[in-house]
């Protein structure tokens, strides 16, 4: 069964024709270039080593969270725009955090 957050997200997306979850205020889909820039900025602000993360980290996190929430494979594939079972290479079981996460978290 999907978590409450996942269920809310899925419900909000039902019936939409949007091809992207994130958008600029203008309604245009967020580009991969903009997403990389935002991610790098947030990582720097949080004190993380930006060389250890990229936008694929978000795909890994999303696929893992969806799988752990019990979403059907077909839904994970659709949300991640995978046309095959390639999403399974992105899921992490059990969820593991990088070794620097505890260090950074304890410093704040």
N, C-alpha and C positions, 0 to 999 in steps of 0.2 A: 504494500500500500504506500503510495507517495506521501511524503511529509506534507505538512500544512502549507509551507512555503512553495513547494513544488506544485501542489494541487492548485494553489492560488494562481501561480504563473501559468499553468496549463489552461486553467479556466479563462484567464484573461486573453490567452492566445487563440482560443477556440473561435472558429468562424472568421478569423482574420486572414488576409492574403499577404501579410507582411512576410518578407523573406529574411528579415534581420531582426534580432531581438533589441539591439541598441540603435538609437537614432539621435541625430543632432536635433536641436530645437526646431529646425526648419522642417523636420520630417524625413530628411535624407538619411539613408542608412549610414551608420558609423563606418568609416573606411578602416582597413587593416592598418594603414599608416597612422591614422589618428589614434587607434586603439593601442598601438605600440608606444606612441608618445605618452599617452595617458598612463599606461602601465609603468613605464620607466620613471615617470615623474612621481607616481605614488610610491614606488619601491624606494626611490631616493629619499623621499620624505620620511619613510618608515625606517630608514637606516639599513635596508637590505642590500645585498650584493646583487646589482642588476645583471651581472654576467650569468647568474644562475637561473634567471627567469626570462620567459618570452611569452608571446601570446599563445603558444602551444600549451603553456602551463594552465591557461584558462580552459582550454579544450579538455585537458586531462582532468582538471577539477570538476568541470561540468559533467563530463561523462561518468566520472567516479561517483559524484553526488547523485546523479540520476539513477545509476545502477544500484547504489546503496539504498536509495529511496524506493526501489521496487518498480521503477518505470519499465514498461515493456521494451524489449529491444527495438521494435519498430518505431516507438516514440523517440528513443534515444537517437536512432539513426536519422529520423526526420529533423529533430531539433539541431543536431550537429551537422546536418546536410551531408551525411555519409550515405553513399549508394550501395555500400557493401557492409560486411561485418567488421570493417577496419576499426570501428569505434572500440572494439574489444581490446585493441592494443593501447588505448588511452586510459582504460579503467585500471585503478589500483586497488587491490584487495589484499590485506586490509589497508585502509588509508594510511599512508606514511607521510611524515613531514620531513623536510630537509633538516639536516643537523643544525643549521644556523638559526632556525626558527625559534628554538627555546632561548638561545643566547640573545637574540634581538628582543624577544618578548620580555625577558627578565630585565633588560636594560631600560625599559620604558615604564 
